[in-house]
C-alpha cells in the first residue's frame, strides 16, 4: 500500500510496528496519531480508521475560526480529543 496525503505507511518489521501515521498541520499546530495494524485488525482496517479520522479532523479544522492565524486552544483540545477517540 502506498502513502497518501497526510497518511504515511510505516512497515518496520524489525521493530514489530506496522501501521499508518496521520499527520496534519493547520494554524500553527501539528496533529499526529498512529494507527497500528495490530490494534485495528490489519492494514486495510487501520487505513480505513485513519481515513475516517482524517476526514473528521479536516472538517473540524476547516470550519474553525482563527485568531491571528492560529487555532484557539479550545479547538486544539477538541481536535486532540477527536484523535484520541478514533476507532
N, C-alpha and C positions, 0 to 999 in steps of 0.2 A: 504494500500500500504506500502511496506517495503522500507527502505532506501537502497541506492545503493552507490557504492564507489564514493566519492566526492559529493554526493547528500544526504541530510538528510531531512526527512519528519518532519514537525512541525505541531502539532494539538493542539493548545491552545484554546479550546472553551470558557474558562472563559475570555481570553484576546482578543477574537474575531480575532485571527490570525490563519489561516491555510494555509499551503503552503510548498514549497521546498526551501532549502538553498543550494546553490552551494558554495563549499569552496575547494580551491586547493592551494597548496604551491609549489612553484618552485623557485630555485635560490635565496633563502633568502627573498622572498616576498610572502605574502598570498593574494589571490584574493577571494572575497566573494560577493555574491549577493543573495537577497531573491526573490523568485518568488511566490507571493501570489495567492491563488486560485481565490480570488475575482477579481483581475485585469485581470487574464488570462482566466477566464470563467470555472473554475473547476479544480479538482485535476489532471486529465489526461492531460489537456491542459497546466497547469503550469509545470507538469513534462516534457512534450514534449519540451516546451520552455527552460527549464533548461538543458535538454539533448543536445539540439542544441547548446546552448551557451557553454556548457562544451566541446563539440566536437570542436567547433571553437577555443576556448581558448587553448585546448590541442594542436591543430595543430600549433597555433601561438607559443606557448611556446616550443614545441619540435623542431621546426626549428630555434629557436633563438640561436645566438652565445652568449657566456658568457665571461665576462671579470673578471678573478679572481674568478670564480664560481658564480658570481652574474649576474643578468639580468641588461641590460642597462636601464637608465632612460627613453629613448625613447620607448623601448619595453614595459616597465611598463605602460606608458601613453597609448600606443596602446591597451594593454590588458584591462585597466580600461575603456577606451572608448568603446571597444567591449562589455563589460558587461553592460555599461550604455544604449547602443542602443539595447540590447536584446529585442526581441519581440516574 
